Amino acid sequence: RYRPALKAAFAQAVSALAGRERNVLRLQLIEGLPAEQIGAVYGVHRVSVARWLGQLRQRLLAETRRALRASLSLSPQELEELS
């Protein structure tokens, strides 16, 4: 029932990311590169990449929830009930 709205909210969240952030996600999720190899691409340690990925996940979740809540006109409690 909410799949189209969720898909649109997630797409909006991804499009709000900076180019490097989208690329890091692509390298991990689509290309399947481990943090060590992504770190080599950017000249940073794998721990930095892991930190980036954790921050990106948090931002994507928060922005997706914000966009979903706005598009469906939900209260915070109603959004929690969808989870």
Buried (B, 14 or more C-beta within 10 A) or exposed (E): EEEEBBEBBBEBBBEEBEEEBBBBBEBBEEEEBEBEBBBBEBEBEBEBBEEBBEEBEEBBEEBBBBBBBEBBEBEEEEBEEBE
